[in-house]
């Protein structure tokens, strides 16, 4: 998955503004205590980051 697809999925799920805030501010233990943005910058794959966000926010399987 590309980062652009990750951003599109985030916006679709949370809305543009909230998606940006979550990616920037919400620390995810599944990503080693990083935010989504920090994880992406550290080289963690966008798909892995998306799955971590989905698990943290209990997004149903059919929308992952």
CHARMM internal coordinates of N, CA and C (Angstrom, degrees):
IC EDIT
DIST 1 N 1 CA 1.4556
DIST 1 CA 1 C 1.5285
ANGL 1 N 1 CA 1 C 108.16
DIST 1 C 2 N 1.2915
ANGL 1 CA 1 C 2 N 115.82
DIHE 1 N 1 CA 1 C 2 N 138.39
DIST 2 N 2 CA 1.4714
ANGL 1 C 2 N 2 CA 121.24
DIHE 1 CA 1 C 2 N 2 CA 177.28
DIST 2 CA 2 C 1.5307
ANGL 2 N 2 CA 2 C 110.05
DIHE 1 C 2 N 2 CA 2 C -88.21
DIST 2 C 3 N 1.3043
ANGL 2 CA 2 C 3 N 115.13
DIHE 2 N 2 CA 2 C 3 N 158.43
DIST 3 N 3 CA 1.4669
ANGL 2 C 3 N 3 CA 120.12
DIHE 2 CA 2 C 3 N 3 CA 179.54
DIST 3 CA 3 C 1.5223
ANGL 3 N 3 CA 3 C 110.47
DIHE 2 C 3 N 3 CA 3 C -61.71
DIST 3 C 4 N 1.3206
ANGL 3 CA 3 C 4 N 117.92
DIHE 3 N 3 CA 3 C 4 N -34.75
DIST 4 N 4 CA 1.4660
ANGL 3 C 4 N 4 CA 119.71
DIHE 3 CA 3 C 4 N 4 CA 178.87
DIST 4 CA 4 C 1.5241
ANGL 4 N 4 CA 4 C 111.13
DIHE 3 C 4 N 4 CA 4 C -62.73
DIST 4 C 5 N 1.3241
ANGL 4 CA 4 C 5 N 117.33
DIHE 4 N 4 CA 4 C 5 N -37.27
DIST 5 N 5 CA 1.4651
ANGL 4 C 5 N 5 CA 120.62
DIHE 4 CA 4 C 5 N 5 CA 176.94
DIST 5 CA 5 C 1.5235
ANGL 5 N 5 CA 5 C 109.95
DIHE 4 C 5 N 5 CA 5 C -68.58
DIST 5 C 6 N 1.3291
ANGL 5 CA 5 C 6 N 117.13
DIHE 5 N 5 CA 5 C 6 N -40.36
DIST 6 N 6 CA 1.4593
ANGL 5 C 6 N 6 CA 120.78
DIHE 5 CA 5 C 6 N 6 CA 176.40
DIST 6 CA 6 C 1.5302
ANGL 6 N 6 CA 6 C 110.25
DIHE 5 C 6 N 6 CA 6 C -56.99
DIST 6 C 7 N 1.3214
ANGL 6 CA 6 C 7 N 116.61
DIHE 6 N 6 CA 6 C 7 N -47.14
DIST 7 N 7 CA 1.4761
ANGL 6 C 7 N 7 CA 120.71
DIHE 6 CA 6 C 7 N 7 CA 179.69
DIST 7 CA 7 C 1.5325
ANGL 7 N 7 CA 7 C 110.84
DIHE 6 C 7 N 7 CA 7 C -62.06
DIST 7 C 8 N 1.3215
ANGL 7 CA 7 C 8 N 116.75
DIHE 7 N 7 CA 7 C 8 N -39.96
DIST 8 N 8 CA 1.4668
ANGL 7 C 8 N 8 CA 120.91
DIHE 7 CA 7 C 8 N 8 CA 179.35
DIST 8 CA 8 C 1.5269
ANGL 8 N 8 CA 8 C 110.61
DIHE 7 C 8 N 8 CA 8 C -64.60
DIST 8 C 9 N 1.3210
ANGL 8 CA 8 C 9 N 117.33
DIHE 8 N 8 CA 8 C 9 N -44.36
DIST 9 N 9 CA 1.4628
ANGL 8 C 9 N 9 CA 121.24
DIHE 8 CA 8 C 9 N 9 CA 177.72
DIST 9 CA 9 C 1.5256
ANGL 9 N 9 CA 9 C 111.39
DIHE 8 C 9 N 9 CA 9 C -62.92
DIST 9 C 10 N 1.3189
ANGL 9 CA 9 C 10 N 116.44
DIHE 9 N 9 CA 9 C 10 N -42.33
DIST 10 N 10 CA 1.4701
ANGL 9 C 10 N 10 CA 120.51
DIHE 9 CA 9 C 10 N 10 CA 178.29
DIST 10 CA 10 C 1.5254
ANGL 10 N 10 CA 10 C 110.48
DIHE 9 C 10 N 10 CA 10 C -60.76
DIST 10 C 11 N 1.3136
ANGL 10 CA 10 C 11 N 116.83
DIHE 10 N 10 CA 10 C 11 N -47.04
DIST 11 N 11 CA 1.4668
ANGL 10 C 11 N 11 CA 120.82
DIHE 10 CA 10 C 11 N 11 CA -179.93
DIST 11 CA 11 C 1.5201
ANGL 11 N 11 CA 11 C 111.58
DIHE 10 C 11 N 11 CA 11 C -63.59
DIST 11 C 12 N 1.3121
ANGL 11 CA 11 C 12 N 116.21
DIHE 11 N 11 CA 11 C 12 N -39.96
DIST 12 N 12 CA 1.4539
ANGL 11 C 12 N 12 CA 120.02
DIHE 11 CA 11 C 12 N 12 CA 179.05
DIST 12 CA 12 C 1.5216
ANGL 12 N 12 CA 12 C 112.51
DIHE 11 C 12 N 12 CA 12 C -64.98
DIST 12 C 13 N 1.3102
ANGL 12 CA 12 C 13 N 116.33
DIHE 12 N 12 CA 12 C 13 N -34.73
DIST 13 N 13 CA 1.4646
ANGL 12 C 13 N 13 CA 120.71
DIHE 12 CA 12 C 13 N 13 CA -177.66
DIST 13 CA 13 C 1.5252
ANGL 13 N 13 CA 13 C 112.68
DIHE 12 C 13 N 13 CA 13 C -82.50
DIST 13 C 14 N 1.3299
ANGL 13 CA 13 C 14 N 116.76
DIHE 13 N 13 CA 13 C 14 N -40.79
DIST 14 N 14 CA 1.4658
ANGL 13 C 14 N 14 CA 120.81
DIHE 13 CA 13 C 14 N 14 CA -171.19
DIST 14 CA 14 C 1.5239
ANGL 14 N 14 CA 14 C 114.89
DIHE 13 C 14 N 14 CA 14 C -114.27
DIST 14 C 15 N 1.3248
ANGL 14 CA 14 C 15 N 118.26
DIHE 14 N 14 CA 14 C 15 N -10.71
DIST 15 N 15 CA 1.4652
ANGL 14 C 15 N 15 CA 121.06
DIHE 14 CA 14 C 15 N 15 CA -170.35
DIST 15 CA 15 C 1.5185
ANGL 15 N 15 CA 15 C 108.44
DIHE 14 C 15 N 15 CA 15 C 88.40
DIST 15 C 16 N 1.3104
ANGL 15 CA 15 C 16 N 116.36
DIHE 15 N 15 CA 15 C 16 N 152.40
DIST 16 N 16 CA 1.4695
ANGL 15 C 16 N 16 CA 121.43
DIHE 15 CA 15 C 16 N 16 CA -172.94
DIST 16 CA 16 C 1.5301
ANGL 16 N 16 CA 16 C 113.34
DIHE 15 C 16 N 16 CA 16 C -56.85
DIST 16 C 17 N 1.3155
ANGL 16 CA 16 C 17 N 116.94
DIHE 16 N 16 CA 16 C 17 N -52.32
DIST 17 N 17 CA 1.4680
ANGL 16 C 17 N 17 CA 120.26
DIHE 16 CA 16 C 17 N 17 CA -174.07
DIST 17 CA 17 C 1.5199
ANGL 17 N 17 CA 17 C 111.37
DIHE 16 C 17 N 17 CA 17 C -66.73
DIST 17 C 18 N 1.3407
ANGL 17 CA 17 C 18 N 116.67
DIHE 17 N 17 CA 17 C 18 N -47.54
DIST 18 N 18 CA 1.4641
ANGL 17 C 18 N 18 CA 119.52
DIHE 17 CA 17 C 18 N 18 CA -178.81
DIST 18 CA 18 C 1.5301
ANGL 18 N 18 CA 18 C 110.66
DIHE 17 C 18 N 18 CA 18 C -65.83
DIST 18 C 19 N 1.3208
ANGL 18 CA 18 C 19 N 117.72
DIHE 18 N 18 CA 18 C 19 N -37.28
DIST 19 N 19 CA 1.4670
ANGL 18 C 19 N 19 CA 121.30
DIHE 18 CA 18 C 19 N 19 CA 178.51
DIST 19 CA 19 C 1.5251
ANGL 19 N 19 CA 19 C 110.73
DIHE 18 C 19 N 19 CA 19 C -60.02
DIST 19 C 20 N 1.3084
ANGL 19 CA 19 C 20 N 116.59
DIHE 19 N 19 CA 19 C 20 N -43.77
DIST 20 N 20 CA 1.4653
ANGL 19 C 20 N 20 CA 120.43
DIHE 19 CA 19 C 20 N 20 CA 178.65
DIST 20 CA 20 C 1.5263
ANGL 20 N 20 CA 20 C 111.04
DIHE 19 C 20 N 20 CA 20 C -64.03
DIST 20 C 21 N 1.3271
ANGL 20 CA 20 C 21 N 116.35
DIHE 20 N 20 CA 20 C 21 N -40.83
DIST 21 N 21 CA 1.4693
ANGL 20 C 21 N 21 CA 120.18
DIHE 20 CA 20 C 21 N 21 CA 179.38
DIST 21 CA 21 C 1.5237
ANGL 21 N 21 CA 21 C 111.00
DIHE 20 C 21 N 21 CA 21 C -65.81
DIST 21 C 22 N 1.3183
ANGL 21 CA 21 C 22 N 117.09
DIHE 21 N 21 CA 21 C 22 N -43.50
DIST 22 N 22 CA 1.4661
ANGL 21 C 22 N 22 CA 120.50
DIHE 21 CA 21 C 22 N 22 CA 179.43
DIST 22 CA 22 C 1.5241
ANGL 22 N 22 CA 22 C 110.20
DIHE 21 C 22 N 22 CA 22 C -62.59
DIST 22 C 23 N 1.3183
ANGL 22 CA 22 C 23 N 117.24
DIHE 22 N 22 CA 22 C 23 N -47.56
DIST 23 N 23 CA 1.4671
ANGL 22 C 23 N 23 CA 121.26
DIHE 22 CA 22 C 23 N 23 CA -178.56
DIST 23 CA 23 C 1.5279
ANGL 23 N 23 CA 23 C 111.37
DIHE 22 C 23 N 23 CA 23 C -61.38
DIST 23 C 24 N 1.2942
ANGL 23 CA 23 C 24 N 116.45
DIHE 23 N 23 CA 23 C 24 N -35.04
DIST 24 N 24 CA 1.4609
ANGL 23 C 24 N 24 CA 121.51
DIHE 23 CA 23 C 24 N 24 CA -177.13
DIST 24 CA 24 C 1.5259
ANGL 24 N 24 CA 24 C 113.09
DIHE 23 C 24 N 24 CA 24 C -83.34
DIST 24 C 25 N 1.3464
ANGL 24 CA 24 C 25 N 117.74
DIHE 24 N 24 CA 24 C 25 N -36.66
DIST 25 N 25 CA 1.4584
ANGL 24 C 25 N 25 CA 120.90
DIHE 24 CA 24 C 25 N 25 CA -166.60
DIST 25 CA 25 C 1.5285
ANGL 25 N 25 CA 25 C 116.58
DIHE 24 C 25 N 25 CA 25 C -113.58
DIST 25 C 26 N 1.3245
ANGL 25 CA 25 C 26 N 118.60
DIHE 25 N 25 CA 25 C 26 N -25.14
DIST 26 N 26 CA 1.4685
ANGL 25 C 26 N 26 CA 120.40
DIHE 25 CA 25 C 26 N 26 CA -172.90
DIST 26 CA 26 C 1.5296
ANGL 26 N 26 CA 26 C 110.20
DIHE 25 C 26 N 26 CA 26 C -84.66
DIST 26 C 27 N 1.3294
ANGL 26 CA 26 C 27 N 116.11
DIHE 26 N 26 CA 26 C 27 N 116.08
DIST 27 N 27 CA 1.4616
ANGL 26 C 27 N 27 CA 121.77
DIHE 26 CA 26 C 27 N 27 CA 179.73
DIST 27 CA 27 C 1.5267
ANGL 27 N 27 CA 27 C 108.96
DIHE 26 C 27 N 27 CA 27 C -82.39
DIST 27 C 28 N 1.3168
ANGL 27 CA 27 C 28 N 115.47
DIHE 27 N 27 CA 27 C 28 N 130.73
DIST 28 N 28 CA 1.4573
ANGL 27 C 28 N 28 CA 122.13
DIHE 27 CA 27 C 28 N 28 CA -177.04
DIST 28 CA 28 C 1.5323
ANGL 28 N 28 CA 28 C 110.01
DIHE 27 C 28 N 28 CA 28 C -113.19
DIST 28 C 29 N 1.3134
ANGL 28 CA 28 C 29 N 116.74
DIHE 28 N 28 CA 28 C 29 N 120.32
DIST 29 N 29 CA 1.4618
ANGL 28 C 29 N 29 CA 120.16
DIHE 28 CA 28 C 29 N 29 CA -179.75
DIST 29 CA 29 C 1.5266
ANGL 29 N 29 CA 29 C 111.40
DIHE 28 C 29 N 29 CA 29 C -63.81
DIST 29 C 30 N 1.3357
ANGL 29 CA 29 C 30 N 117.06
DIHE 29 N 29 CA 29 C 30 N -32.59
DIST 30 N 30 CA 1.4647
ANGL 29 C 30 N 30 CA 120.92
DIHE 29 CA 29 C 30 N 30 CA 179.01
DIST 30 CA 30 C 1.5273
ANGL 30 N 30 CA 30 C 112.42
DIHE 29 C 30 N 30 CA 30 C -64.00
DIST 30 C 31 N 1.3161
ANGL 30 CA 30 C 31 N 116.09
DIHE 30 N 30 CA 30 C 31 N -17.17
DIST 31 N 31 CA 1.4692
ANGL 30 C 31 N 31 CA 120.99
DIHE 30 CA 30 C 31 N 31 CA 179.16
DIST 31 CA 31 C 1.5261
ANGL 31 N 31 CA 31 C 111.27
DIHE 30 C 31 N 31 CA 31 C -107.54
DIST 31 C 32 N 1.3177
ANGL 31 CA 31 C 32 N 115.53
DIHE 31 N 31 CA 31 C 32 N 24.84
DIST 32 N 32 CA 1.4638
ANGL 31 C 32 N 32 CA 119.65
DIHE 31 CA 31 C 32 N 32 CA 176.89
DIST 32 CA 32 C 1.5137
ANGL 32 N 32 CA 32 C 113.46
DIHE 31 C 32 N 32 CA 32 C 73.34
DIST 32 C 33 N 1.3263
ANGL 32 CA 32 C 33 N 116.82
DIHE 32 N 32 CA 32 C 33 N 30.81
DIST 33 N 33 CA 1.4600
ANGL 32 C 33 N 33 CA 119.91
DIHE 32 CA 32 C 33 N 33 CA 179.61
DIST 33 CA 33 C 1.5121
ANGL 33 N 33 CA 33 C 113.42
DIHE 32 C 33 N 33 CA 33 C 77.05
DIST 33 C 34 N 1.3159
ANGL 33 CA 33 C 34 N 116.07
DIHE 33 N 33 CA 33 C 34 N 23.92
DIST 34 N 34 CA 1.4697
ANGL 33 C 34 N 34 CA 121.26
DIHE 33 CA 33 C 34 N 34 CA 178.53
DIST 34 CA 34 C 1.5270
ANGL 34 N 34 CA 34 C 109.45
DIHE 33 C 34 N 34 CA 34 C -106.18
DIST 34 C 35 N 1.3059
ANGL 34 CA 34 C 35 N 114.83
DIHE 34 N 34 CA 34 C 35 N 160.24
DIST 35 N 35 CA 1.4576
ANGL 34 C 35 N 35 CA 119.92
DIHE 34 CA 34 C 35 N 35 CA 168.39
DIST 35 CA 35 C 1.5262
ANGL 35 N 35 CA 35 C 106.93
DIHE 34 C 35 N 35 CA 35 C -81.89
DIST 35 C 36 N 1.3260
ANGL 35 CA 35 C 36 N 116.58
DIHE 35 N 35 CA 35 C 36 N 168.60
DIST 36 N 36 CA 1.4633
ANGL 35 C 36 N 36 CA 120.19
DIHE 35 CA 35 C 36 N 36 CA 177.59
DIST 36 CA 36 C 1.5269
ANGL 36 N 36 CA 36 C 110.61
DIHE 35 C 36 N 36 CA 36 C -59.56
DIST 36 C 37 N 1.3181
ANGL 36 CA 36 C 37 N 117.09
DIHE 36 N 36 CA 36 C 37 N -44.08
DIST 37 N 37 CA 1.4675
ANGL 36 C 37 N 37 CA 120.24
DIHE 36 CA 36 C 37 N 37 CA 179.40
DIST 37 CA 37 C 1.5280
ANGL 37 N 37 CA 37 C 111.50
DIHE 36 C 37 N 37 CA 37 C -62.06
DIST 37 C 38 N 1.3211
ANGL 37 CA 37 C 38 N 116.92
DIHE 37 N 37 CA 37 C 38 N -43.21
DIST 38 N 38 CA 1.4696
ANGL 37 C 38 N 38 CA 120.25
DIHE 37 CA 37 C 38 N 38 CA 179.02
DIST 38 CA 38 C 1.5237
ANGL 38 N 38 CA 38 C 110.98
DIHE 37 C 38 N 38 CA 38 C -64.11
DIST 38 C 39 N 1.3224
ANGL 38 CA 38 C 39 N 116.59
DIHE 38 N 38 CA 38 C 39 N -40.04
DIST 39 N 39 CA 1.4662
ANGL 38 C 39 N 39 CA 120.45
DIHE 38 CA 38 C 39 N 39 CA 179.29
DIST 39 CA 39 C 1.5253
ANGL 39 N 39 CA 39 C 110.99
DIHE 38 C 39 N 39 CA 39 C -63.74
DIST 39 C 40 N 1.3263
ANGL 39 CA 39 C 40 N 116.59
DIHE 39 N 39 CA 39 C 40 N -43.98
DIST 40 N 40 CA 1.4626
ANGL 39 C 40 N 40 CA 119.84
DIHE 39 CA 39 C 40 N 40 CA 178.12
DIST 40 CA 40 C 1.5282
ANGL 40 N 40 CA 40 C 110.64
DIHE 39 C 40 N 40 CA 40 C -62.28
DIST 40 C 41 N 1.3112
ANGL 40 CA 40 C 41 N 116.70
DIHE 40 N 40 CA 40 C 41 N -42.42
DIST 41 N 41 CA 1.4665
ANGL 40 C 41 N 41 CA 120.63
DIHE 40 CA 40 C 41 N 41 CA 178.90
DIST 41 CA 41 C 1.5226
ANGL 41 N 41 CA 41 C 111.75
DIHE 40 C 41 N 41 CA 41 C -64.86
DIST 41 C 42 N 1.3400
ANGL 41 CA 41 C 42 N 116.67
DIHE 41 N 41 CA 41 C 42 N -29.98
DIST 42 N 42 CA 1.4562
ANGL 41 C 42 N 42 CA 121.45
DIHE 41 CA 41 C 42 N 42 CA 179.87
DIST 42 CA 42 C 1.5338
ANGL 42 N 42 CA 42 C 112.04
DIHE 41 C 42 N 42 CA 42 C -80.44
DIST 42 C 43 N 1.3369
ANGL 42 CA 42 C 43 N 117.11
DIHE 42 N 42 CA 42 C 43 N -3.53
DIST 43 N 43 CA 1.4521
ANGL 42 C 43 N 43 CA 120.86
DIHE 42 CA 42 C 43 N 43 CA 176.79
DIST 43 CA 43 C 1.5167
ANGL 43 N 43 CA 43 C 115.09
DIHE 42 C 43 N 43 CA 43 C 96.46
DIST 43 C 44 N 1.3190
ANGL 43 CA 43 C 44 N 117.45
DIHE 43 N 43 CA 43 C 44 N 6.68
DIST 44 N 44 CA 1.4615
ANGL 43 C 44 N 44 CA 119.90
DIHE 43 CA 43 C 44 N 44 CA 175.18
DIST 44 CA 44 C 1.5189
ANGL 44 N 44 CA 44 C 107.71
DIHE 43 C 44 N 44 CA 44 C -71.78
DIST 44 C 45 N 1.3097
ANGL 44 CA 44 C 45 N 116.45
DIHE 44 N 44 CA 44 C 45 N 137.03
DIST 45 N 45 CA 1.4607
ANGL 44 C 45 N 45 CA 121.78
DIHE 44 CA 44 C 45 N 45 CA -175.85
DIST 45 CA 45 C 1.5206
ANGL 45 N 45 CA 45 C 112.98
DIHE 44 C 45 N 45 CA 45 C -61.83
DIST 45 C 46 N 1.3134
ANGL 45 CA 45 C 46 N 115.35
DIHE 45 N 45 CA 45 C 46 N 145.60
DIST 46 N 46 CA 1.4675
ANGL 45 C 46 N 46 CA 121.39
DIHE 45 CA 45 C 46 N 46 CA -178.37
DIST 46 CA 46 C 1.5245
ANGL 46 N 46 CA 46 C 111.51
DIHE 45 C 46 N 46 CA 46 C -60.44
DIST 46 C 47 N 1.3273
ANGL 46 CA 46 C 47 N 117.42
DIHE 46 N 46 CA 46 C 47 N -36.31
DIST 47 N 47 CA 1.4645
ANGL 46 C 47 N 47 CA 120.25
DIHE 46 CA 46 C 47 N 47 CA 179.66
DIST 47 CA 47 C 1.5286
ANGL 47 N 47 CA 47 C 110.37
DIHE 46 C 47 N 47 CA 47 C -65.34
DIST 47 C 48 N 1.3142
ANGL 47 CA 47 C 48 N 117.37
DIHE 47 N 47 CA 47 C 48 N -42.86
DIST 48 N 48 CA 1.4652
ANGL 47 C 48 N 48 CA 121.34
DIHE 47 CA 47 C 48 N 48 CA 178.20
DIST 48 CA 48 C 1.5291
ANGL 48 N 48 CA 48 C 110.81
DIHE 47 C 48 N 48 CA 48 C -62.82
DIST 48 C 49 N 1.3127
ANGL 48 CA 48 C 49 N 116.54
DIHE 48 N 48 CA 48 C 49 N -40.05
DIST 49 N 49 CA 1.4646
ANGL 48 C 49 N 49 CA 121.11
DIHE 48 CA 48 C 49 N 49 CA 178.41
DIST 49 CA 49 C 1.5256
ANGL 49 N 49 CA 49 C 109.92
DIHE 48 C 49 N 49 CA 49 C -65.73
DIST 49 C 50 N 1.3356
ANGL 49 CA 49 C 50 N 116.81
DIHE 49 N 49 CA 49 C 50 N -43.78
DIST 50 N 50 CA 1.4637
ANGL 49 C 50 N 50 CA 120.89
DIHE 49 CA 49 C 50 N 50 CA 179.60
DIST 50 CA 50 C 1.5300
ANGL 50 N 50 CA 50 C 110.39
DIHE 49 C 50 N 50 CA 50 C -60.71
DIST 50 C 51 N 1.3197
ANGL 50 CA 50 C 51 N 117.66
DIHE 50 N 50 CA 50 C 51 N -44.27
DIST 51 N 51 CA 1.4680
ANGL 50 C 51 N 51 CA 121.46
DIHE 50 CA 50 C 51 N 51 CA 179.00
DIST 51 CA 51 C 1.5286
ANGL 51 N 51 CA 51 C 110.34
DIHE 50 C 51 N 51 CA 51 C -61.69
DIST 51 C 52 N 1.3181
ANGL 51 CA 51 C 52 N 117.71
DIHE 51 N 51 CA 51 C 52 N -40.67
DIST 52 N 52 CA 1.4650
ANGL 51 C 52 N 52 CA 121.26
DIHE 51 CA 51 C 52 N 52 CA 178.25
DIST 52 CA 52 C 1.5232
ANGL 52 N 52 CA 52 C 110.94
DIHE 51 C 52 N 52 CA 52 C -63.14
DIST 52 C 53 N 1.3289
ANGL 52 CA 52 C 53 N 117.16
DIHE 52 N 52 CA 52 C 53 N -41.83
DIST 53 N 53 CA 1.4688
ANGL 52 C 53 N 53 CA 121.29
DIHE 52 CA 52 C 53 N 53 CA 177.08
DIST 53 CA 53 C 1.5282
ANGL 53 N 53 CA 53 C 109.68
DIHE 52 C 53 N 53 CA 53 C -63.50
DIST 53 C 54 N 1.3334
ANGL 53 CA 53 C 54 N 116.22
DIHE 53 N 53 CA 53 C 54 N -45.18
DIST 54 N 54 CA 1.4699
ANGL 53 C 54 N 54 CA 120.56
DIHE 53 CA 53 C 54 N 54 CA -179.98
DIST 54 CA 54 C 1.5259
ANGL 54 N 54 CA 54 C 111.30
DIHE 53 C 54 N 54 CA 54 C -58.69
DIST 54 C 55 N 1.3129
ANGL 54 CA 54 C 55 N 116.75
DIHE 54 N 54 CA 54 C 55 N -43.78
DIST 55 N 55 CA 1.4589
ANGL 54 C 55 N 55 CA 120.35
DIHE 54 CA 54 C 55 N 55 CA 179.96
DIST 55 CA 55 C 1.5227
ANGL 55 N 55 CA 55 C 111.03
DIHE 54 C 55 N 55 CA 55 C -66.72
DIST 55 C 56 N 1.3176
ANGL 55 CA 55 C 56 N 117.05
DIHE 55 N 55 CA 55 C 56 N -43.13
DIST 56 N 56 CA 1.4650
ANGL 55 C 56 N 56 CA 120.87
DIHE 55 CA 55 C 56 N 56 CA -178.30
DIST 56 CA 56 C 1.5239
ANGL 56 N 56 CA 56 C 112.02
DIHE 55 C 56 N 56 CA 56 C -64.01
DIST 56 C 57 N 1.3214
ANGL 56 CA 56 C 57 N 116.90
DIHE 56 N 56 CA 56 C 57 N -35.86
DIST 57 N 57 CA 1.4593
ANGL 56 C 57 N 57 CA 121.11
DIHE 56 CA 56 C 57 N 57 CA -176.68
DIST 57 CA 57 C 1.5322
ANGL 57 N 57 CA 57 C 112.90
DIHE 56 C 57 N 57 CA 57 C -103.10
DIST 57 C 58 N 1.3389
ANGL 57 CA 57 C 58 N 115.29
DIHE 57 N 57 CA 57 C 58 N 10.18
DIST 58 N 58 CA 1.4647
ANGL 57 C 58 N 58 CA 121.87
DIHE 57 CA 57 C 58 N 58 CA 176.99
DIST 58 CA 58 C 1.5313
ANGL 58 N 58 CA 58 C 112.91
DIHE 57 C 58 N 58 CA 58 C 51.87
DIST 58 C 59 N 1.3178
ANGL 58 CA 58 C 59 N 115.09
DIHE 58 N 58 CA 58 C 59 N 46.78
DIST 59 N 59 CA 1.4613
ANGL 58 C 59 N 59 CA 121.00
DIHE 58 CA 58 C 59 N 59 CA 177.05
DIST 59 CA 59 C 1.5182
ANGL 59 N 59 CA 59 C 107.82
DIHE 58 C 59 N 59 CA 59 C -74.59
DIST 59 C 60 N 1.3234
ANGL 59 CA 59 C 60 N 117.49
DIHE 59 N 59 CA 59 C 60 N 129.57
DIST 60 N 60 CA 1.4686
ANGL 59 C 60 N 60 CA 120.48
DIHE 59 CA 59 C 60 N 60 CA -177.81
DIST 60 CA 60 C 1.5322
ANGL 60 N 60 CA 60 C 112.03
DIHE 59 C 60 N 60 CA 60 C -57.70
DIST 60 C 61 N 1.3079
ANGL 60 CA 60 C 61 N 114.64
DIHE 60 N 60 CA 60 C 61 N 149.20
DIST 61 N 61 CA 1.4774
ANGL 60 C 61 N 61 CA 122.00
DIHE 60 CA 60 C 61 N 61 CA -177.37
DIST 61 CA 61 C 1.5263
ANGL 61 N 61 CA 61 C 112.25
DIHE 60 C 61 N 61 CA 61 C -54.22
DIST 61 C 62 N 1.3167
ANGL 61 CA 61 C 62 N 118.67
DIHE 61 N 61 CA 61 C 62 N -36.85
DIST 62 N 62 CA 1.4687
ANGL 61 C 62 N 62 CA 121.14
DIHE 61 CA 61 C 62 N 62 CA -176.92
DIST 62 CA 62 C 1.5245
ANGL 62 N 62 CA 62 C 113.01
DIHE 61 C 62 N 62 CA 62 C -71.69
DIST 62 C 63 N 1.3216
ANGL 62 CA 62 C 63 N 118.61
DIHE 62 N 62 CA 62 C 63 N -9.18
DIST 63 N 63 CA 1.4754
ANGL 62 C 63 N 63 CA 121.11
DIHE 62 CA 62 C 63 N 63 CA 177.66
DIST 63 CA 63 C 1.5237
ANGL 63 N 63 CA 63 C 111.97
DIHE 62 C 63 N 63 CA 63 C -111.06
DIST 63 C 64 N 1.3211
ANGL 63 CA 63 C 64 N 117.09
DIHE 63 N 63 CA 63 C 64 N 9.77
DIST 64 N 64 CA 1.4787
ANGL 63 C 64 N 64 CA 120.09
DIHE 63 CA 63 C 64 N 64 CA -178.65
DIST 64 CA 64 C 1.4851
ANGL 64 N 64 CA 64 C 112.26
DIHE 63 C 64 N 64 CA 64 C -86.60
END
COOR INIT
IC SEED 1 N 1 CA 1 C
IC BUILD
